[in-house]
Amino acid sequence: MKRIIGILFAIIVLVSCNSQKVYSDFDVSYSKSGGYAPIYENLLIKGNNAHYSFEGQGKKYKQDFKVSDEDLKKITTTLSQNNFRRIQEDRKKIYDIVATTINIKTGPNEGSKTDASSIMPNYKTNWKNITTVFQEIINNNVKNSK
């Protein structure tokens, strides 16, 4: 009996660990979360595969899709042209906003930035240009989002 319980426990642990893999195994991550009425939106890209999830406003949605090579190139180009690595985050305390976080794990633009405490004024246009590219990919590829 103890052996059966041990085997079941091991299976449960393995299955639960594997379900989180999609959220840790990515090259590019774009996420929005928080706010007065909290939302959670994630776009994770690994190679040409993308996983999108949205939860908020009483809705819950997930979709996997392929990202074109042109879209990947557009992301890389936009990150480089807008000096992603040089964008400076402000140190203000801002509450009840929807914060956007971008994580890049590979390539020349590797880094992580967030506007949770705002972006320094000199870099706001750069940040807007970068977030617009991700939002366009979501809008063009995700059906029934939000």
C-alpha positions in Angstrom: 0.0 0.0 0.0 2.8 2.4 0.9 4.5 1.6 -2.4 1.3 2.4 -4.4 0.9 5.7 -2.5 4.6 6.5 -3.2 4.2 5.8 -6.9 1.1 8.0 -7.1 2.8 10.8 -5.3 5.8 10.6 -7.7 3.5 10.8 -10.7 1.6 13.8 -9.3 4.9 15.6 -8.6 6.2 14.9 -12.1 2.9 16.0 -13.8 2.7 19.2 -11.8 6.3 20.1 -12.5 5.9 19.5 -16.2 2.8 21.8 -16.4 4.9 24.8 -15.4 7.5 24.2 -18.1 5.8 26.4 -20.6 6.3 29.4 -18.2 10.0 28.9 -17.7 11.2 27.6 -21.1 11.1 30.6 -23.4 13.4 32.9 -25.4 11.1 35.9 -25.3 8.5 36.8 -22.7 6.0 39.7 -22.8 3.6 39.9 -19.8 1.1 42.4 -18.4 -0.2 42.0 -14.9 -1.8 43.9 -12.1 -4.1 46.8 -11.9 -7.1 47.8 -9.9 -9.1 45.0 -11.5 -6.2 42.6 -12.0 -5.4 41.0 -15.4 -2.7 38.6 -16.3 -1.5 38.4 -19.9 1.5 36.4 -21.1 3.1 35.9 -24.5 5.9 33.4 -24.3 8.0 32.6 -27.4 10.4 29.7 -27.9 11.8 29.4 -31.4 8.8 29.9 -33.7 6.3 28.5 -31.1 4.3 30.9 -29.0 2.0 30.4 -26.0 -0.5 33.1 -25.1 -2.6 33.2 -22.0 -5.0 35.8 -20.6 -6.9 35.9 -17.3 -9.0 38.8 -16.1 -12.2 40.7 -16.5 -14.0 37.4 -15.8 -12.3 35.7 -18.7 -9.7 33.0 -19.0 -8.1 32.2 -22.4 -5.1 30.2 -23.7 -3.8 29.6 -27.2 -0.7 28.2 -28.8 0.4 29.5 -32.3 3.4 29.8 -34.6 5.3 33.1 -34.8 6.6 33.9 -38.3 10.3 34.5 -39.0 9.3 38.0 -40.1 7.7 38.7 -36.7 10.7 37.3 -34.8 13.0 39.6 -37.0 10.7 42.5 -36.3 11.0 41.9 -32.5 14.8 41.7 -32.7 15.0 44.8 -35.0 12.7 46.9 -32.8 14.5 45.9 -29.6 17.9 46.9 -31.2 16.6 50.1 -32.8 15.0 51.2 -29.5 18.0 50.3 -27.3 16.2 47.8 -25.2 19.2 47.1 -23.0 19.7 50.8 -22.3 16.1 51.7 -21.3 16.2 52.9 -17.7 13.4 52.1 -15.2 12.3 54.8 -12.8 12.3 54.1 -9.1 8.9 55.6 -8.3 6.3 53.6 -6.3 3.2 53.2 -8.5 0.3 51.1 -7.3 -2.7 49.7 -9.0 -1.4 49.9 -12.5 -1.0 47.2 -15.2 2.7 46.6 -15.4 4.4 45.3 -18.5 7.5 43.2 -18.3 9.7 42.0 -21.2 12.3 39.3 -20.7 14.7 38.4 -23.5 16.9 35.3 -22.8 18.9 35.1 -26.0 20.6 37.3 -28.5 22.2 40.7 -28.4 19.2 42.2 -26.6 19.3 39.8 -23.7 17.8 41.4 -20.6 14.7 42.2 -18.6 12.8 45.5 -18.3 9.5 46.5 -16.6 7.4 49.6 -16.3 6.1 48.6 -12.9 7.8 51.7 -11.5 7.5 53.6 -14.7 10.1 54.2 -17.4 12.5 57.2 -17.3 11.0 60.0 -19.5 13.9 59.9 -22.0 13.0 56.3 -22.8 9.2 56.3 -22.9 9.0 56.4 -26.7 11.4 53.5 -27.0 9.4 51.5 -24.5 6.1 52.3 -26.4 7.7 51.2 -29.7 8.8 47.9 -28.2 5.5 47.1 -26.5 3.6 48.0 -29.6 5.4 45.2 -31.6 4.4 42.6 -29.0 0.8 43.8 -28.9 0.6 43.7 -32.7 1.7 40.0 -32.7 -1.0 39.2 -30.1 -3.6 41.1 -32.1 -2.7 39.4 -35.4 -2.4 35.8 -34.0 -4.7 35.4 -31.1 -8.4 34.7 -31.8 -11.0 35.7 -29.2 -8.5 37.3 -26.9 -10.0 39.5 -24.3 
